[in-house]
Amino acid sequence: MRLAISVPATSANLGPGFDSFGLALELCNDVAIDTDAAPGVTWEGEGAHELATDGSDMVSEAIAAVAHRMGLDVPTFSIHGVNRIPLARGLGSSSAAAVAGVVAASVLLDLGIHEEPAGVFALAAEIEGHPDNAAPAAFGGFTIALPTGEVHRLEPHEDLRPVAIVPDVRLSTAEARAALPASVALVDAVANAAHAALMVEALTVDPTLLRTAIRDRLHQDVRLALVPDVRDVFDELRRRHVPVCVSGAGPTLLAFVMDDTPALTHELLGVSAAWRIWPLDVRARGFSIDG
């Protein structure tokens, strides 16, 4: 059996939607599983030289976790991954790998989990620990992951034009989360609730509301303080009235192009060519399977 799985990059939080909002992007990792090939794990693309080849990578661990949960043995297989999602940049690379592993295990073991995104999401979120990324990777589009484990998928507005601004530095999710305060002021919680409600309207009905809706008081300032160069770019975009948020835990920024937005170039943002400025379409679907 040969199986090809594609899983999209995701941007979580989207400003005020801390730990709940997620958006699927048209930037996909591909994972090929072959039960007729010699067992082994190989990688190419983003971070290929850093990823484990001994079975301790997230794809392999997710496959093993699903098999263990079901009390089943997995046939031998090879994994070859083509990575396009940068590692440790806030674009959901770990969740993409977990989703790919859950889908692969479901097909290899004939579990049927992959036939519904809800089942894939539940297992991937449990294994990897980030429901706000796992939800759009499984369902596609714009998702709201509730603390109860429920996910609501909404149709993103067709005029959304996100641009990922990927710096040449990394920020681990653990470091970014450790910097967050244990409590927040009531006024900040109220502000985020209001802006999150408006953000749903902006992403699904009226993107012109993004400039107002995308404000956050819970997590972005703390995380941006860890990466001052990214903070400078964030502030410059805000000064130019470009809707922008920290993607996931960062350090990537996700900007939304409006009709009057200037061309987002390295010169405009004052960054080196090592930064990547990627216009990315919103992806309507989550994972896909071929084979």
Secondary structure as the mmCIF struct_conf table of DSSP 4:
data_model
#
loop_
_struct_conf.conf_type_id
_struct_conf.id
_struct_conf.beg_label_comp_id
_struct_conf.beg_label_asym_id
_struct_conf.beg_label_seq_id
_struct_conf.end_label_comp_id
_struct_conf.end_label_asym_id
_struct_conf.end_label_seq_id
STRN STRN1 ARG A 2 ALA A 12
TURN_TY1_P TURN_TY1_P1 LEU A 14 PRO A 16
TURN_TY1_P TURN_TY1_P2 PHE A 18 SER A 20
STRN STRN2 PHE A 21 ASP A 34
TURN_TY1_P TURN_TY1_P3 THR A 35 ASP A 36
BEND BEND1 ALA A 37 ALA A 37
HELX_LH_PP_P HELX_LH_PP_P1 ALA A 38 ALA A 38
BEND BEND2 PRO A 39 PRO A 39
STRN STRN3 GLY A 40 GLY A 45
TURN_TY1_P TURN_TY1_P4 GLU A 46 GLU A 50
BEND BEND3 LEU A 51 LEU A 51
BEND BEND4 THR A 53 GLY A 55
BEND BEND5 ASP A 57 ASP A 57
HELX_RH_AL_P HELX_RH_AL_P1 MET A 58 MET A 70
TURN_TY1_P TURN_TY1_P5 GLY A 71 GLY A 71
HELX_LH_PP_P HELX_LH_PP_P2 ASP A 73 THR A 76
STRN STRN4 SER A 78 ASN A 83
BEND BEND6 ILE A 85 ILE A 85
HELX_LH_PP_P HELX_LH_PP_P3 PRO A 86 PRO A 86
TURN_TY1_P TURN_TY1_P6 LEU A 87 ALA A 88
BEND BEND7 ARG A 89 LEU A 91
HELX_RH_AL_P HELX_RH_AL_P2 SER A 93 LEU A 108
TURN_TY1_P TURN_TY1_P7 LEU A 109 ASP A 110
HELX_RH_3T_P HELX_RH_3T_P1 ILE A 113 GLU A 115
BEND BEND8 GLU A 116 GLU A 116
HELX_RH_AL_P HELX_RH_AL_P3 PRO A 117 GLU A 128
BEND BEND9 GLY A 129 GLY A 129
HELX_RH_AL_P HELX_RH_AL_P4 PRO A 131 PHE A 139
BEND BEND10 GLY A 141 GLY A 141
STRN STRN5 PHE A 142 ALA A 145
TURN_TY1_P TURN_TY1_P8 PRO A 147 THR A 148
BEND BEND11 GLY A 149 GLY A 149
STRN STRN6 VAL A 151 LEU A 154
HELX_LH_PP_P HELX_LH_PP_P4 GLU A 155 HIS A 157
TURN_TY1_P TURN_TY1_P9 GLU A 158 ASP A 159
STRN STRN7 PRO A 162 VAL A 166
BEND BEND12 ASP A 168 VAL A 169
HELX_RH_AL_P HELX_RH_AL_P5 THR A 173 ALA A 178
TURN_TY1_P TURN_TY1_P10 ALA A 179 ALA A 179
BEND BEND13 LEU A 180 LEU A 180
BEND BEND14 ALA A 182 ALA A 182
HELX_RH_AL_P HELX_RH_AL_P6 LEU A 186 THR A 204
TURN_TY1_P TURN_TY1_P11 VAL A 205 VAL A 205
HELX_RH_3T_P HELX_RH_3T_P2 PRO A 207 LEU A 209
HELX_RH_AL_P HELX_RH_AL_P7 LEU A 210 ALA A 213
TURN_TY1_P TURN_TY1_P12 ILE A 214 ILE A 214
BEND BEND15 ARG A 217 HIS A 219
HELX_RH_AL_P HELX_RH_AL_P8 GLN A 220 LEU A 224
TURN_TY1_P TURN_TY1_P13 ALA A 225 LEU A 226
HELX_RH_AL_P HELX_RH_AL_P9 PRO A 228 ARG A 239
TURN_TY1_P TURN_TY1_P14 ARG A 240 HIS A 241
STRN STRN8 VAL A 244 VAL A 246
TURN_TY1_P TURN_TY1_P15 GLY A 248 ALA A 249
BEND BEND16 GLY A 250 PRO A 251
STRN STRN9 LEU A 253 PHE A 256
TURN_TY1_P TURN_TY1_P16 ASP A 259 ASP A 260
HELX_LH_PP_P HELX_LH_PP_P5 THR A 261 ALA A 263
HELX_RH_AL_P HELX_RH_AL_P10 HIS A 266 LEU A 269
TURN_TY1_P TURN_TY1_P17 GLY A 270 GLY A 270
TURN_TY1_P TURN_TY1_P18 ALA A 273 ALA A 274
BEND BEND17 TRP A 275 TRP A 275
STRN STRN10 ARG A 276 PRO A 279
HELX_LH_PP_P HELX_LH_PP_P6 ASP A 281 ASP A 281
STRN STRN11 VAL A 282 VAL A 282
HELX_LH_PP_P HELX_LH_PP_P7 ARG A 283 ARG A 283
BEND BEND18 ALA A 284 ARG A 285
STRN STRN12 SER A 288 ASP A 290
#
